[in-house]
Amino acid sequence: MSQTVYIEPGALERLRPLLETLNPRSIFLVTDADAYEASGARSILSPILADYTVTQFSAFQSNPKHPDVKRGVEHFRRYPADLIIVVGGGTAIDMAKLIGISAAQNAPVRKTLDGSTPIIQAGPPLIAIPTTAGTGSEATHFAVVYIDGQKYSLAHPHILPDYALVDPNLTTSLPPVLTAHTGLDALCQAVESLWSVNATESSTAYAEEALTLVWHNLEPAVQHPTPEIRHDMSRAAHLAGCAINISKTTAPHAISYTLTSRFNVPHGLAVALILGAILVYNSQVTNQDATDPRGLEHVQKTISKINRLLGCTDAVESHQKIHALMRTIGCPIQLREVGVQTHSDIQTLVDNVNIERLSNNPRALTAGTLRGILEGVW
């Protein structure tokens, strides 16, 4: 997997020479309609794209869903293109990935999305232009899609965007609440990547820098953003994406998907609600329940490193500081604050946890321990 990346103010202007090099006959443009306008991307891209045949697609809801992807594939096949450009947040970027890869396969869209048929063909080249500083989707070779309310993660080297233009100027118009939620996603990705059983030297380097940047910049990004802070948050988000592209995410993400699909909790917030409690849980790892093949000592050292990066002496203090940050940037810290109202709701989260992501956690989690953790956050 290889990718060309630009992270800089004005990165969007690099699209013009890039298109001159690629020389596409036609372009399929996937956009989050609101973000495309509000970010200022439309005013910059319109003159750049004026000389090309462009088909635009924006008919999708938050969090990619099978019917929307199918509609996008049908639109793409009706107006075939040899290049896809996507402008938007994580949903838009995942939609573009899913449309491109699904359209290239000789199989029903659903069978591609649920993994029942293998990905064989690469889709057209993809240029990803994020308008948020959070998901890092422009840096990953997987995409999330919901089929009948169930979350699937499609992963393949062909899904990684070929180019990423990360322009912090496009995040200037983000309202504080979106800055908070997307920034929390980057924070959680960085922490989870560090303790993931799949972590490598490369993913650790990405995650450490990402965590340092987001921890020091998220609060001012929400409350008093400057161009420098926006740049650091955009870099943090991309690096966190690079980290999980290698290590994948773990327990907090495994729990978060049902919070999003069943309780409509924004993704970044859904993950952050669980992060501190899982940090404390993982810090209590033993020889009996350590799942990382590198052993107990490795997990303990990793948790200590995370605490140091957060400026804390232990996991309990880190948990408290994460909650304090969330409160400061206007986010809830308890599940009951986001609509998880009953013990039955807690059981729904337990019953629908994503086993694939859960298996990446460095300490084993049973249904009983998971329920106990969630009740503690409730």
C-alpha positions in Angstrom: 0.0 0.0 0.0 1.4 3.4 -1.0 -0.1 6.9 -0.8 0.9 10.4 -1.6 0.0 12.8 1.2 0.1 16.6 1.6 -0.6 18.1 5.0 -0.4 21.9 4.8 -2.5 25.0 4.6 -3.5 25.4 1.0 -3.0 21.7 0.2 -6.2 21.8 -1.8 -4.4 23.9 -4.4 -2.2 20.9 -5.2 -5.2 19.3 -6.9 -4.7 21.3 -10.1 -1.2 20.0 -11.0 -2.2 16.6 -9.7 -5.1 16.5 -12.2 -2.9 17.7 -15.0 -0.6 14.7 -14.2 -3.5 12.2 -13.9 -5.4 13.7 -16.9 -8.7 12.0 -16.1 -11.4 11.9 -18.8 -14.1 12.2 -16.2 -14.4 12.6 -12.4 -16.8 11.2 -9.9 -17.0 13.8 -7.1 -18.4 12.5 -3.7 -19.2 15.3 -1.3 -20.8 15.9 2.0 -23.1 18.6 0.7 -23.0 20.9 3.8 -19.2 20.5 4.4 -18.4 21.0 0.7 -20.0 24.5 0.9 -19.2 25.5 4.5 -15.5 24.4 4.4 -14.8 26.7 1.4 -13.9 23.7 -0.8 -16.5 24.5 -3.4 -15.2 27.9 -4.1 -11.6 26.6 -4.5 -12.5 23.5 -6.5 -15.0 24.9 -8.9 -12.5 26.7 -11.1 -10.1 23.7 -10.9 -12.7 21.2 -12.0 -14.3 23.5 -14.6 -12.4 21.9 -17.5 -13.4 18.4 -16.6 -16.5 16.3 -16.9 -17.7 15.9 -13.3 -20.5 13.9 -11.8 -21.4 14.8 -8.2 -22.9 12.4 -5.6 -24.1 13.6 -2.2 -27.1 11.4 -1.6 -26.1 9.7 1.7 -26.7 10.0 5.4 -24.3 10.1 8.3 -22.5 6.8 8.9 -22.3 4.8 5.6 -25.3 2.5 5.0 -25.8 -0.2 2.5 -28.7 1.4 0.6 -26.7 4.6 0.2 -23.6 2.8 -1.1 -25.8 0.8 -3.5 -27.3 4.1 -4.8 -23.8 5.5 -5.2 -22.6 2.5 -7.1 -25.6 2.7 -9.4 -24.9 6.4 -10.0 -21.2 5.7 -10.7 -22.1 3.0 -13.2 -24.5 5.3 -14.9 -21.8 8.0 -15.2 -18.6 6.0 -15.2 -15.4 7.9 -14.3 -11.7 7.1 -14.2 -11.0 9.2 -11.1 -12.9 9.7 -7.8 -12.5 12.7 -5.6 -14.1 12.9 -2.2 -14.5 16.0 0.0 -15.9 15.7 3.5 -15.6 14.0 6.8 -15.3 10.3 7.7 -18.7 9.3 6.3 -18.0 10.9 2.9 -14.6 9.4 2.6 -15.8 5.9 3.5 -18.6 6.3 1.1 -16.2 7.1 -1.7 -14.0 4.2 -0.8 -17.0 1.8 -0.7 -18.5 3.1 -4.0 -15.2 2.8 -5.8 -14.3 -0.6 -4.7 -17.9 -2.0 -5.0 -18.3 -0.7 -8.5 -15.1 -2.5 -9.6 -16.3 -5.9 -8.5 -18.5 -8.4 -10.5 -20.7 -9.1 -7.5 -23.8 -7.7 -5.8 -22.9 -4.6 -3.7 -24.1 -6.2 -0.5 -21.9 -9.3 -1.0 -18.8 -7.0 -1.5 -19.7 -5.0 1.6 -20.4 -7.9 4.0 -17.2 -9.7 2.8 -19.0 -12.7 1.4 -17.3 -12.3 -1.9 -13.6 -11.3 -2.2 -12.3 -8.1 -3.5 -10.4 -8.8 -6.7 -10.3 -5.6 -8.8 -9.0 -2.2 -7.7 -11.4 0.7 -8.2 -10.4 4.0 -9.9 -7.8 6.2 -8.3 -9.1 8.0 -5.3 -8.2 11.5 -4.0 -9.4 12.1 -0.4 -9.8 15.6 0.9 -10.9 15.7 4.6 -12.9 18.6 6.0 -12.6 17.5 9.6 -9.7 16.8 11.9 -10.7 13.5 13.4 -11.4 10.3 11.6 -8.2 9.9 9.6 -10.2 7.9 7.1 -8.1 9.3 4.3 -5.1 7.3 5.7 -6.7 3.9 6.1 -7.3 0.8 4.0 -10.7 0.0 5.5 -14.2 1.5 5.5 -17.1 1.1 7.8 -20.6 0.4 6.5 -23.9 -0.5 8.3 -26.1 -3.3 6.9 -29.4 -3.7 8.6 -28.1 -1.9 11.6 -25.0 -4.2 11.9 -21.6 -2.7 11.5 -19.1 -4.2 9.0 -15.6 -3.1 8.4 -14.4 -3.7 4.8 -10.6 -4.0 4.6 -8.3 -4.3 1.6 -5.2 -2.6 0.3 -7.2 -1.4 -2.8 -9.4 0.7 -0.4 -6.6 3.0 0.7 -6.9 6.4 -1.1 -4.1 7.0 -3.6 -3.8 10.6 -2.6 -4.7 12.6 0.6 -4.8 16.4 0.5 -5.1 17.4 4.2 -5.8 21.1 4.3 -6.4 22.5 7.8 -8.0 25.6 6.2 -11.0 23.4 5.4 -11.6 22.9 9.1 -11.9 26.6 9.9 -15.7 26.7 9.7 -16.2 23.5 11.8 -18.6 24.3 14.7 -17.1 23.7 18.2 -19.2 20.5 18.7 -17.9 18.9 15.5 -14.4 19.9 16.4 -14.8 18.3 19.8 -16.3 15.0 18.5 -13.9 14.5 15.6 -10.9 15.5 17.8 -12.0 12.9 20.4 -12.0 10.3 17.7 -8.4 11.1 16.9 -7.5 11.0 20.6 -9.1 7.5 21.0 -7.5 6.2 17.9 -4.1 7.2 19.1 -4.5 5.6 22.6 -6.1 2.4 21.2 -3.4 2.1 18.6 -0.7 2.3 21.3 -2.1 -0.6 23.3 -3.4 -2.7 20.4 -2.1 -6.2 20.2 -1.2 -5.4 16.6 0.9 -2.4 17.4 4.3 -2.1 15.6 7.2 0.3 15.9 5.8 2.3 13.0 2.2 2.5 14.4 3.6 3.4 17.8 5.5 6.3 16.3 2.5 7.6 14.5 0.3 7.2 17.6 2.7 8.8 20.0 2.9 12.0 17.9 -0.8 12.0 17.3 -1.7 11.6 21.0 0.8 14.4 22.0 -0.7 16.8 19.4 -4.3 16.1 20.1 -3.9 16.2 23.9 -2.3 19.6 23.8 -4.5 21.1 21.0 -8.0 19.8 21.3 -9.3 22.1 24.0 -8.0 25.3 22.3 -9.2 24.0 19.0 -12.7 23.9 20.4 -12.5 27.1 22.4 -10.0 29.5 20.8 -8.7 28.0 17.5 -5.8 29.5 15.6 -4.4 28.5 12.2 -1.5 26.8 14.0 -3.9 24.8 16.2 -6.0 23.8 13.3 -2.9 22.6 11.5 -1.7 20.5 14.5 -5.2 18.9 14.9 -5.3 18.0 11.2 -1.8 16.5 11.5 -2.8 14.6 14.6 -5.9 13.2 12.9 -4.0 12.0 9.9 -1.3 10.4 12.0 -3.9 8.7 14.2 -5.4 7.3 11.0 -1.9 6.1 9.9 -1.5 4.4 13.3 -4.8 2.5 13.2 -4.2 1.6 9.6 -1.5 -0.7 10.9 -2.8 -1.7 14.4 -6.6 -1.4 14.1 -8.7 -0.2 16.9 -9.8 -2.1 20.1 -12.4 -2.3 22.8 -13.6 1.3 22.9 -14.3 1.3 19.2 -15.8 -2.2 19.5 -18.4 -0.9 21.9 -19.0 2.4 20.2 -20.6 1.2 17.0 -23.8 0.2 18.7 -23.9 3.5 20.6 -23.8 5.1 17.2 -26.2 2.8 15.3 -28.8 2.3 18.1 -28.5 5.4 20.2 -27.4 8.0 17.6 -24.3 9.0 19.5 -21.7 10.7 17.2 -18.9 8.3 16.6 -16.0 10.2 18.2 -18.1 10.9 21.3 -19.3 7.3 21.5 -15.7 6.0 21.6 -14.5 8.6 24.1 -17.3 7.8 26.6 -15.7 4.4 27.0 -12.0 5.2 26.6 -11.0 6.1 30.2 -12.8 3.2 31.7 -11.1 0.8 29.3 -7.7 2.4 30.1 -8.2 1.7 33.8 -9.3 -1.8 33.0 -6.3 -2.5 30.8 -4.0 -1.1 33.4 -5.1 -4.0 35.7 -4.0 -6.7 33.2 -2.6 -9.9 34.6 -0.7 -12.9 33.3 -4.0 -14.8 33.1 -5.9 -12.3 30.9 -3.2 -10.6 28.9 -3.9 -11.2 25.2 -0.8 -9.4 23.6 1.7 -12.1 22.5 4.5 -9.9 23.8 3.3 -10.5 27.3 2.2 -8.8 30.5 5.3 -6.6 30.9 4.9 -5.1 27.4 1.2 -4.2 28.1 2.1 -2.6 31.4 4.9 -0.6 29.9 2.5 0.6 27.1 -0.1 1.7 29.6 2.5 3.6 31.6 3.7 5.3 28.4 0.1 6.4 27.6 -0.2 7.8 31.1 3.0 9.7 30.7 1.9 11.2 27.4 -1.3 12.4 29.1 0.8 13.9 31.9 -0.5 11.5 34.5 1.0 9.0 37.0 -1.5 6.3 36.6 -4.6 5.2 34.7 -7.1 6.5 37.3 -5.6 10.0 37.0 -5.7 9.7 33.2 -9.3 8.6 33.3 -10.1 11.7 35.4 -8.2 14.0 33.0 -10.0 12.6 29.9 -13.3 13.2 31.6 -12.2 16.7 32.6 -11.2 17.5 29.0 -14.6 16.2 27.7 -16.5 18.4 30.1 -14.4 21.4 29.2 -15.1 21.0 25.5 -18.8 20.5 26.2 -19.2 16.8 26.0 -21.1 14.4 28.3 -19.2 11.7 30.2 -21.9 9.3 31.2 -23.9 6.9 29.1 -27.2 8.0 30.6 -26.5 11.5 29.3 -26.7 10.2 25.7 -29.8 8.0 25.9 -28.6 4.8 27.5 -31.3 4.8 30.1 -31.9 1.2 31.3 -30.1 -2.0 32.2 -31.6 -3.5 29.1 -29.8 -0.7 27.1 -26.6 -1.8 28.7 -27.2 -5.4 27.7 -27.9 -4.3 24.2 -24.4 -2.8 24.1 -22.9 -6.0 25.5 -24.8 -8.2 23.1 -23.8 -6.3 20.0 -20.1 -5.5 20.7 -17.9 -5.9 17.7 -15.9 -9.1 18.4 -13.3 -8.4 15.7 -12.2 -5.1 17.2 -12.6 -6.5 20.8 -10.0 -9.1 19.9 -7.4 -6.4 19.4 -7.6 -5.3 23.1 -4.5 -6.2 25.2 -6.6 -7.6 28.1 -9.4 -10.1 27.5 -13.0 -9.0 28.1 -15.9 -11.3 28.9 -19.5 -10.3 28.7 -19.6 -10.0 32.4 -16.6 -7.7 32.7 -17.8 -5.6 29.8 -21.2 -5.2 31.5 -19.5 -4.1 34.7 -17.4 -1.5 32.8 -20.4 -0.1 31.1 -22.4 0.1 34.3 -19.5 2.1 35.8 -19.8 4.6 32.9 -23.6 4.6 33.1 
